[in-house]
């Protein structure tokens, strides 16, 4: 099973949580602001030292500084117009969010997973897919 299928299964698995668990999940507002602004430097403040990126043309595990450069390139080639988190949840030590990213070159669905590391909530995975596979 590849990582995309595992991630999809994980999202479906954790989407069955009670409302009280969902209400407890609060993704830092600065992450939404960074996505909305297309600001990779600000977003990198929340990246784990190693992060998995699944972008339309790049998929792998990257060190934080490399992931920031890849995200910077993505945002440079897809200037952002808006970003809204549509759903967020939590299960045990994993928080996740699903959002919509509007860019000048199309709309994308963004998924990211976060875990606490030394009391700091850090992004471990970011997946950006074209909206509706277009």
N, C-alpha and C positions, 0 to 999 in steps of 0.2 A: 504494500500500500504506500503510495507516495505521500509527501508532506501535505499536498493540497487536499487530498482525501482525508488525511488525519485531521487537518485543521477544520475542514467542513464538518466532520463527525464530532469534533470537540465543540464547535459552535452549536450544533444541534443538541448535543448532550447537555451542555450547560444552559441552553435556552429554556429548559424546563424548571427553572428555579422559582421559588415563591416570590411574591411581590416584595416582601420585607427584605429578602436578600438582594433583589435588584435595586431597591431604594438605598441600600448601604453602599452600592458601587458608585463612587464619585470620581470620575476621571478628572485630574487637575485641569482647570480652565485654560491654563497656559498652553496645554497641548493642543486644544482646539484652536486657540489663537495662532499658534505656530503653523498648524496645517492651513488655516484660513489665509494667513499671510504668505504661505509658501516659504517659511523661514526655517531652513534646515539647521542653522546654528542654534536657534532657540529650541528646536525639537530635539537636538542631540543632547541637551541638558538632561533629558529624560530617558536616554538610551542606556541599556545595559552595556557593559564593556564588550560583549559579543551579542550581536543582534541578527535575527534572520529577516532578510528582506525578500519579498516576493513581489516584484514589479513586472510590468508587461515584458520587459526585455532582460531582466536580471533576477536570478533566484539563487541565493546562497546565504551562508553565514558570513558575517563581516565583522571586523573590529569596528568599534565605535567611530573612529575618525574616517574610516573608509565608507561606512554606512552614511555618515554625514555628507561626504562628497557625492555619493551616489544620489542621495535625496536632493542635494543642491542642484545636481544636473537635471534630475527629474523636474523639479520646480522651475528651473530655468527654461526647459523645453515645453513645459505645461504651465504657463502663468496662471496662478489661482485667482478665482473670482469669489468663491465662497466655500465654507466647510461647515457641516452641521452633523453632530452626533445624533443618530437616530435611535440607537439602542445601546445600553450598557448593562453589564451584569457582573456578578462575582460568584465564584465557587472555590471554597477553601482558600488557597493562597493565590488564585489566579483571577485577575480582573480583565475584562475585555470590553471593547467598544466597536460598534459598527457605525460608520458615518458615510455621508455623501460629500465628495469633493468635486466642485465645479471648476473647470479650467477653461481657458480660451480654446483648447483643443479637444474638449469633450468632458463628459462626466465620468467619475470613477467612484467605485465603492471601496471604502477603506476599512480594513479590519486591523485591530492591534490588540496584543495580549500584554498584560503587565503583571509583574510579581514584585513583592517586597524583597529588597536586598538590603540588609543592615538598616531596617526601618525606613528605607527610601523606596518609593514605588517607581520601578523602571520598566521601560518597554523592552520586551524580549523578541517580539515578532511584529512586523508591519507587512500587511499584504494590501496591494493596490491593484484592483482589477477594473477594466473598462466596464462601465455600467451596462447591464443587459448584454454583455458580450459583444457590443458593437465595435 
